[in-house]
Amino acid sequence: MGGNPPCASCKLLRRRCAEGCIFAPFFPADDPVKFANVHKVFGASNVSKMLQDLPVQQRADAVTSLVYEANARVRDPVYGCVGAISFLQQQIAQLQMQLAVAQAEILCIQMQQESISLPLILEDMGSKPLVHAELFPFANYGSTSHAYGEAPKRESMWA
């Protein structure tokens, strides 16, 4: 020990914390719950083997992932992280649906406003057509015979 308190893993496992303890850099003595959850879900022996098999520069990221998964498993023993991910994906899908509905409502309002203002524009232009019928046979905007609030009728270009 050499004057240093044992790491959280050695304290929980009730063993002497060696100088080269693989857990000491990642599980400090002041946060015992962090290791307790990891030990409960994965087991100290398995975690030790995983960390020893990794390069030193990747161990911190691995511990972060193990702690996250262990905490998720403690909260939800059946689904763990997958349950959290699934919940978030459902939330995203619901929010995308709400966004699509809002965008459709905005488009409807814009189209209603345009269909109300189109006859006024046409009246201002007199009898001048907006487009040439021979170039665009499907566009029937030259007529102001439709009622306000209704979209102008369009001819099919295939019929």
Residue pairs with C-beta under 8 A, 6 or more apart in sequence:
1 16
1 17
2 19
4 17
5 11
5 17
5 29
6 15
6 16
6 17
6 29
7 17
7 21
7 23
7 24
7 27
7 28
7 29
7 35
8 23
8 27
8 28
8 29
8 30
8 31
8 32
8 34
8 35
8 36
9 21
9 23
9 24
9 27
9 35
9 39
9 44
10 16
10 17
10 21
10 23
10 24
11 17
11 29
11 32
12 32
12 35
12 36
12 39
13 39
13 44
17 24
22 48
22 51
22 52
23 35
23 44
23 47
23 48
23 51
25 59
25 60
26 51
26 59
26 60
26 63
27 34
27 35
27 38
27 63
34 67
37 67
37 70
37 71
37 73
37 74
38 47
38 63
38 66
38 67
38 70
39 47
40 70
40 74
41 69
41 70
41 73
41 74
42 50
42 66
42 70
47 66
50 62
50 66
51 59
51 62
51 63
54 62
68 81
69 80
69 81
72 80
72 81
72 83
72 84
73 80
73 81
76 83
76 84
79 86
111 151
112 149
115 149
115 150
115 151
115 152
116 148
116 149
118 141
118 152
119 144
119 146
119 148
122 130
122 141
122 142
122 144
123 144
129 141
129 142
130 139
130 141
130 142
131 139
131 141
131 142
133 139
133 142
137 155
137 157
138 154
138 155
138 156
138 157
139 154
140 152
140 153
140 154
140 155
141 152
143 152
146 152
146 153
